[in-house]
């Protein structure tokens, strides 16, 4: 099994890179695990308290469960991945069963901050993008997917996203085997990475 870790700042284009890699690989050969599914359940908090949740701090992630699930997949056991909602800040009662596959891609802004998880990756990729490009994507995403106002998005970016990126996410770039500038727009890097994974498919059991 080949475990690929794809990290990078919020709005850097990680999800686009993942989708483009999957398109280039054999059907049903890849499972994707998103760090976002493993945010701690905060559904019990008040609306005011939910607005203060720092989603960009490593403490917001239940890394113990994420590590357990990756270990299970490595052992070729299926897992029941949580479903998390940014709107309610809670996990759903339902889960999604994920089957082990030859390639498992783990993606998220904070996945390289946890040493146990980081050491499981055969290939570590950091998706990089200019700050202004990331901010534009964050604004669009949060308005549409997370029900925030423009002022709310900008306040959240200033108070949480930017300082946490500088403190926790940007420094993990040093762990990367491959850095992909320009996110999903970097077709050359994506082609090279996909080719490397295809080669690895022939080597894994």
CORGIWO-V412906 format. One record per pair of residues at least 12 apart in sequence whose C-alpha atoms are under 10 Angstrom apart, sorted by the first residue. I is the first residue (numbers start at 1). J is the second residue. If there is no record, write none. Layout:
BEGIN
{{I	J} {I	J}}
END
This chain:
BEGIN
{{1	73} {1	74} {1	75} {1	76} {1	100} {1	101} {1	102} {1	103} {1	104} {1	122} {1	200} {1	201} {1	203} {1	204} {1	205} {2	30} {2	74} {2	101} {2	102} {2	103} {2	104} {2	105} {2	120} {2	121} {2	122} {2	123} {2	197} {2	200} {2	201} {2	203} {2	204} {2	205} {3	30} {3	31} {3	70} {3	73} {3	74} {3	101} {3	102} {3	103} {3	104} {3	105} {3	106} {3	120} {3	121} {3	122} {3	123} {3	124} {3	197} {4	32} {4	103} {4	104} {4	105} {4	106} {4	107} {4	118} {4	120} {4	121} {4	122} {4	123} {4	124} {4	125} {4	197} {5	33} {5	104} {5	105} {5	106} {5	107} {5	108} {5	111} {5	112} {5	117} {5	118} {5	119} {5	120} {5	121} {5	122} {5	123} {5	124} {5	125} {5	126} {5	176} {5	177} {6	18} {6	34} {6	105} {6	106} {6	107} {6	108} {6	109} {6	110} {6	111} {6	112} {6	121} {6	123} {6	124} {6	125} {6	126} {6	127} {6	176} {6	178} {6	179} {6	180} {7	35} {7	106} {7	107} {7	108} {7	109} {7	110} {7	111} {7	112} {7	113} {7	124} {7	125} {7	126} {7	127} {7	128} {7	169} {7	170} {7	172} {7	173} {7	176} {7	179} {8	107} {8	108} {8	109} {8	110} {8	111} {8	112} {8	125} {8	126} {8	127} {8	128} {8	129} {8	165} {8	169} {8	170} {8	172} {8	173} {8	176} {8	179} {8	180} {8	183} {9	56} {9	108} {9	109} {9	110} {9	126} {9	127} {9	128} {9	129} {9	130} {9	131} {9	134} {9	161} {9	162} {9	164} {9	165} {9	166} {9	168} {9	169} {9	170} {9	173} {10	56} {10	108} {10	109} {10	110} {10	127} {10	128} {10	129} {10	131} {10	134} {10	135} {10	137} {10	138} {10	157} {10	161} {10	162} {10	165} {10	169} {11	109} {11	127} {11	128} {11	129} {11	130} {11	131} {11	132} {11	133} {11	134} {11	135} {11	136} {11	137} {11	138} {11	139} {11	140} {11	141} {11	183} {12	109} {12	126} {12	127} {12	128} {12	129} {12	130} {12	131} {12	133} {12	134} {12	135} {12	137} {12	138} {12	180} {12	181} {12	182} {12	183} {12	184} {13	127} {13	128} {13	129} {13	133} {13	134} {13	137} {13	180} {13	181} {13	182} {13	183} {13	184} {13	185} {14	107} {14	108} {14	109} {14	125} {14	126} {14	127} {14	128} {14	129} {14	180} {14	183} {14	184} {15	34} {15	107} {15	108} {15	127} {15	183} {15	184} {16	183} {16	184} {16	185} {17	107} {17	127} {17	180} {17	183} {17	184} {17	185} {17	186} {17	187} {17	189} {17	190} {17	193} {18	32} {18	105} {18	106} {18	107} {18	184} {18	190} {18	194} {19	32} {19	184} {20	184} {20	187} {20	190} {20	191} {20	194} {21	105} {21	184} {21	190} {21	191} {21	192} {21	193} {21	194} {21	195} {21	197} {22	103} {22	105} {22	194} {23	194} {24	190} {24	191} {24	194} {24	195} {24	197} {24	198} {25	103} {25	194} {25	195} {25	197} {25	198} {25	201} {26	198} {26	201} {28	99} {28	101} {28	102} {28	103} {29	100} {29	101} {29	102} {29	103} {29	104} {29	201} {30	99} {30	100} {30	101} {30	102} {30	103} {30	104} {30	105} {31	73} {31	98} {31	99} {31	100} {31	101} {31	102} {31	103} {31	104} {31	105} {31	106} {32	98} {32	99} {32	101} {32	103} {32	104} {32	105} {32	106} {32	107} {33	66} {33	69} {33	70} {33	81} {33	98} {33	104} {33	105} {33	106} {33	107} {33	108} {34	66} {34	81} {34	82} {34	105} {34	106} {34	107} {34	108} {34	109} {34	111} {35	61} {35	62} {35	63} {35	66} {35	106} {35	107} {35	108} {35	109} {35	110} {35	111} {36	55} {36	60} {36	61} {36	62} {36	82} {36	83} {36	84} {36	85} {36	86} {36	107} {36	108} {36	109} {36	110} {37	61} {37	62} {37	66} {37	81} {37	82} {37	83} {37	84} {37	85} {37	86} {37	91} {37	95} {37	108} {38	60} {38	61} {38	62} {38	63} {38	64} {38	65} {38	66} {38	81} {38	82} {38	83} {38	84} {38	91} {39	55} {39	58} {39	59} {39	60} {39	61} {39	62} {39	63} {39	66} {39	82} {39	83} {39	84} {39	85} {39	86} {39	89} {39	90} {39	91} {40	55} {40	59} {40	60} {40	61} {40	62} {40	63} {40	84} {40	89} {40	90} {40	91} {41	60} {41	61} {41	62} {41	84} {41	85} {41	88} {41	89} {41	90} {41	91} {41	92} {42	60} {42	84} {42	86} {42	88} {42	89} {42	90} {42	91} {43	84} {43	85} {43	86} {43	87} {43	88} {43	89} {43	90} {43	91} {43	92} {44	88} {44	89} {44	90} {45	88} {45	89} {45	90} {47	88} {47	89} {50	86} {50	87} {50	88} {50	89} {50	90} {51	89} {51	148} {51	152} {51	156} {52	156} {52	159} {52	160} {53	89} {53	156} {53	160} {54	156} {54	159} {54	160} {54	161} {54	164} {55	86} {55	109} {55	110} {55	156} {55	160} {55	161} {55	164} {56	109} {56	110} {56	157} {56	160} {56	161} {56	162} {56	163} {56	164} {56	165} {56	167} {56	168} {56	169} {57	109} {57	110} {57	113} {57	160} {57	161} {57	163} {57	164} {57	165} {57	167} {57	168} {57	169} {58	109} {58	110} {58	111} {58	112} {58	113} {58	114} {58	164} {58	168} {58	169} {59	110} {60	110} {61	110} {61	111} {61	114} {63	110} {63	111} {63	114} {63	116} {63	117} {64	114} {64	116} {64	117} {65	81} {65	82} {66	81} {66	82} {66	106} {66	111} {66	117} {67	114} {67	116} {67	117} {67	118} {67	120} {68	117} {69	81} {69	98} {70	100} {70	104} {70	106} {70	117} {70	120} {71	117} {71	120} {72	99} {72	100} {73	98} {73	99} {73	100} {73	101} {73	102} {73	104} {74	100} {74	101} {74	102} {74	103} {74	104} {74	120} {75	100} {76	99} {76	100} {76	101} {76	102} {77	98} {77	99} {77	100} {77	101} {78	97} {78	98} {78	99} {78	100} {78	101} {79	95} {79	96} {79	97} {79	98} {79	99} {79	100} {80	94} {80	95} {80	96} {80	97} {80	98} {80	99} {81	94} {81	95} {81	96} {81	97} {81	98} {82	94} {82	95} {82	96} {82	97} {83	95} {83	96} {85	145} {85	146} {86	142} {86	145} {86	146} {86	147} {87	145} {87	146} {87	147} {87	148} {88	146} {101	205} {102	200} {102	201} {102	202} {102	203} {102	204} {102	205} {103	197} {103	198} {103	200} {103	201} {103	204} {104	121} {105	121} {105	123} {106	118} {106	121} {106	124} {107	125} {107	126} {108	126} {109	126} {109	127} {109	165} {109	168} {109	169} {109	170} {109	172} {110	164} {110	165} {110	168} {110	169} {110	170} {110	172} {111	124} {111	169} {111	172} {112	124} {112	125} {112	126} {112	168} {112	169} {112	171} {112	172} {112	173} {112	174} {112	175} {112	176} {113	168} {113	169} {113	171} {113	172} {113	175} {114	172} {118	175} {118	176} {119	175} {122	177} {122	200} {123	176} {123	177} {123	178} {123	193} {123	196} {123	197} {124	173} {124	175} {124	176} {124	177} {124	178} {124	179} {125	173} {125	175} {125	176} {125	177} {125	178} {125	179} {125	180} {125	193} {126	169} {126	170} {126	172} {126	173} {126	174} {126	175} {126	176} {126	177} {126	178} {126	179} {126	180} {126	181} {126	183} {127	173} {127	176} {127	178} {127	179} {127	180} {127	181} {127	182} {127	183} {127	184} {127	186} {128	170} {128	173} {128	179} {128	180} {128	181} {128	182} {128	183} {128	184} {129	180} {129	181} {129	182} {129	183} {129	184} {130	181} {130	182} {130	183} {131	162} {133	182} {133	183} {134	183} {135	153} {135	154} {135	157} {135	161} {135	162} {138	153} {138	154} {138	157} {138	161} {139	151} {139	152} {139	153} {139	154} {139	157} {140	153} {141	153} {178	193} {180	193}}
END
